[in-house]
Amino acid sequence: MAILARSQEWKSRPPALRQWQVALAKRRVPIGIAVFTSLVLADMFLLRVRPRDILDLSQPGTIIGEFLLLTGLLIRAWAAGTLKKSQSLIRVGPYALLRNPLYLGSLLMMCGFCTLVSDWMAMWLAVVPIVALYWVQVRHEERMLAKWFPDDWADYAATTPRLIPRRLASTAWQGWSLSQWVRNSEYQAPVATIVALGGLVIWRWWTR
């Protein structure tokens, strides 16, 4: 009933508003990059914020930031190696624990980078609007999945939480393959992470 009520609530919104929200959500990656880039430039040249030393593991902030970053990266890799888009409703791997592991991984990575940047104001300015876009995209994707897999979706949505797992499942360790990880182009995430960490090193040197 709760799922049906939320669906009806979404449908009651003006069509133009729904389309505008979905259009923004689909562009969440370039919007996120633009937001983070703007905040980083402001921190570098206006506020002169100095990021954490990513090699100094004696600092709690560095440990927390890198832990969040690595955890998010691993969750995304786990999910991408399991996900077969539009072919079937995936209920193995991380999808046996939660419905949106890719978005959880992305959120953890964002929080990790913001922690390493060491600017909490930037963290809130970046994370809050991006999370809002991700939430709209999650709702949109769930409506599509309910349409594509009507026989399976209701039970899956009722038994599997969106973002925070409630229980372990034996099927959580099934379904991953390197070839699927490559087909989903998830190799871009570790490459981008390495580039971003290199950027933090240069930024720290710049503001020494």
ABEGO torsion letter per residue (X at the ends): XAAAAAAAAAAABBAAAAAAAAAAAAAAAAAAAAAAAAAAAAAAAAAGBBBBBAABAABAAAAAAAAAAAAAAAAAAAAAAABBBGABBBABEAAAABABAAAAAAAAAAAAAAAAAGBAAAAAAAAAAAAAAAAAAAAAAAAAAAAABAAAAAAAAAABBAABBABBBAAAABGBBAAAAAAAGAAAAAAAAAAAAAAAAAAAAAAX
